[in-house]
Amino acid sequence: MGTVFGSEKTVKIGVLAHRGEEVARKMWQPTMEYLTRSVPEYRFELVPLDFKKLYNAVGEKQVDFVVVNTGQYIELEATYGISRIATLTNHGPDGCLCNRFGGVFLTKADSPIHTLQDMKGKTLLSVDKSSFGGWLMQLREMRAVGIDPESDMSVKTLGDHEKVVLGVLNGEGDVGAIRSDILERMASEGKIDLNDIKVINKQVTTGKFPYLYSTRLYPEWPFSKLENTDDHLAQLVAVALLEMPEESDAAKAAKIRGWSVPSDYNPVHELYRELKMGPYKDLGKFSLIDVLKKYWILLALALAFVVHLIASLRKVRHQQLLLQKEKAALDEAHAKLDHANSLVMESIGYARKIQEASLPDKHALDGAIADIFVCWEPLHVVGGDYFWIEQIGNKCFIVVIDCTGHGVPGAFMTMVASAALHRALHDLKMADPAELLHEVDERVRMKLRQDYPDTDSDDGLDCAICVYDIDTSTITYAGANLPLIYVENGTLNEIKPTRASLGYRSIRPKKSFENHTVHVNEGVSFYMLTDGIPDHMGGAPRRLLGRKRLGEIILHNQGLSMNEQMKHIEMELEAYRAGEPRRDDMTLIGFRPR
């Protein structure tokens, strides 16, 4: 702790002076005076510090508390063991309490830049490469959609959020990166007109967050104690901060509402882990020193064992020979296993070629369908999703199938389903979707002997069938757990399927399948999909994409051709997952009849 003046003990509080010492003193000196009044027997002294000096001051214990930005807190916590005792709260425009903030991508209102991908090849103005709200938040979002700022754009740092805003408006750069609340504050001070500005990647939160923002939200700046600071003093300071009146000189000077209990900073740790920065810069690296630190006990025991082994060599020589023989046998077994595994992988790879070759050509309906896309992506080398596209006479058949399991088991099921469908269409000349579903169900049960007591097969599939009648310009649909989505006049409609699957020994359809007919008007788009699409996991918070968000994506891209729609939908699904691995095969077919 600091020096003593009379009966008062001096407590030093280091503050990040990212806008200069004079501005820092103007903002934070009233807080020092407030704490001196609120915590008897202590005098609080402000120590403004730039980025480098602040780290040195904490490392050398020259201060007792620090007020730093959110990102610096994570680094100082990991390096020097500081701990947060309160989190800053801001004034929302409507007077709400706001202890989170985000990052903003901004450009001119008339700029042709609308999405993050549009920023490639442009000039980006940022505050500083160490600024959490003016760089790191935005860096995470750019990398999440495959943008590398080092190679995909030119980046300039201006050192101040307001300079970045004015720089974009003055044409110094195409895009700016700042923290949330800067635009609203500058507008309220008459420095800018929000109508001149467009926010890129604008977010809408379900919680009450009143500012424009483009990134995920993170906790505000923390007020933290050093590891050696007295816990009782820290408790007194925390209570004083939590009781700071909103109308106090301290809150007004700092342009804040006050302080709240410490927030959860795990979202900040996640950012640093993704970017491999700060305490996570060596994440994934494993050096010899790491091995020694982690396994020193095992290494010491191994060394003792070797010494003992040498001393007892005559006694254990026979055992060593036996071990060598066993090792040779094990190596031989491993070699055989590797060879067998190689053969299996070759077989699966060949199975992929066979499965792809068995898929229909999406251009098979070019005479009847104006535009179509097919997105078929197995989770593994081969998959359990399948589709069928064929024109027979004046009718076009479009079928989407989702079989039990993934990989090889799922691929075998697609063969059974494909054979059943081919028989129904070509041998039995069936054209009614509901009857086709019933026939495939019966055929799958028969092929898998699911109605016999001596079988343990309990596999099956979900299926959606559309029949487009060229003469009547109608589409008749029937579904087993897979819906039909169509967009007409800017409105998204969903025809729900019968809640029943095909096959399965233990599950029988509870009711017959039902046909639904849609008259095909000009410009109507239809979409068929398996559940691997809405079951994408991602977002913040982490959750399933769901059909509602998928519908919003489909509506958002209606003005594009089907091929362009597929590209945009795939990009938005990838962005939503944000690195989360896929969990299922996925198939999506979109088409517009003529």
Order of alpha helices (4+ residues) and beta strands (2+ residues): beta-beta-alpha-beta-alpha-beta-alpha-beta-beta-beta-beta-beta-alpha-alpha-beta-alpha-beta-alpha-beta-beta-beta-alpha-alpha-beta-alpha-alpha-alpha-beta-beta-beta-alpha-alpha-beta-beta-beta-beta-beta-beta-beta-beta-beta-alpha-alpha-beta
